[in-house]
Amino acid sequence: MTPDPQESYGDSVTATYDETRGGAERAAAAAVEVAALASARGRCLDVAGGTGTVAAELTALGHDVVVVDRSRSMLALAAQRLPGRTVLADAARLPMPPGSADLVLTLWLLHLLPDPVASRVVAEVARVLAPGGTWVTSVDKADSHGRGGADEPDAEHRVAERARALGLSPVGTAHFRGRTRWGTAAGGDVATFRLAAFAPGEPVGQ
């Protein structure tokens, strides 16, 4: 997450991003599951939120969402959906104060990041997450396309290890279906995506 914002992954795919990543239908399915995992409606940061499709759906569900991304072109589209609710920033250096978000999302981000960058992003999530808040992240993305493995940077066990090291405990999981640009998914161009949720404190039931 360290290159210049204008040279990011997002800028190279913006023109076709929504139509090749399931569009509004997949975003709506993701938002419903995110909302179910969230501890409450409130201040939400959609980190690496791209064009704002999921953020717009969460806003419609009553959350106060700000989209954070390092891609200017992605944020330009997000701003059309959520005027005044976008911030240009790197996920590893969020310009928000500690404890300022009740819900933090990192959807379809961690699979792109090597360590130690992924660990820095999770540390930033833990820093900005308010007491009683929830972090929801996508996990095992490559598995959704039938080509994953235990060593993927977003493998659930690796994400959980990073979270626990920062005082975040698992509080739930969810899944949803959506179109994908990869034809290797079990359902052709439709895949099942997985979410994992974490919160400050001890695991549920302990």
Summary of the structure (lengths in Angstrom):
residues: 206
radius of gyration: 15.5
end to end distance: 35.3
largest distance: 46.9
contacts: 710
relative contact order: 0.16
helix: 37%
strand: 27%
